Amino acid sequence: MGTKTRQRAAKILLALALRLAGTSVHAQENRKALNNPTPTYPETARQFRLTGVVKVQIVIAPDGQIKDVKVLGGHPLLVNAVQDALKNWKYAPAGSETTATPAFNFHP
C-alpha cells in the first residue's frame, strides 16, 4: 500500500471517528430532570459512619422514565439507597434514548 493511500485511509478513518464521537456526545446531552429525589442516607451506613460516592450510568427512555441502571461503583449499602431513589426519577421527554452518569455523595 502506498504512502498516499495510507494517508487517505487515515483521513477517512479520522473523519469517521469524529463523526461517531459527535453522535455519541449528542445522545448523552443533558435532559431536564422533572423529579429527582435525593437518595436517603441509610441508617446502617450512618451508624458505621460510612461515607462514599455511588456512580451509576442510567439509560433514559424517550418518555423520560429510567429504562436501565448500571452501577459503576460504590458501597453496596449506599448503592441500594441510590437504586431506590432512581425508581422515582423522571426526566423531560425527548426524541430518543439518552444516557447520564450521575454520582451521589454520601456523608453522615
Buried (B, 14 or more C-beta within 10 A) or exposed (E): EEEEEEEEEEEEEEEEEEEEEEEEEEEEEEBEBEEEEEBEBBEEBEEEEBEBBBBBBBBBBEEBEBEEBEEEEBBEBBBBBBBEBBEEBBBEBBEEEBBBEBEBEBEE
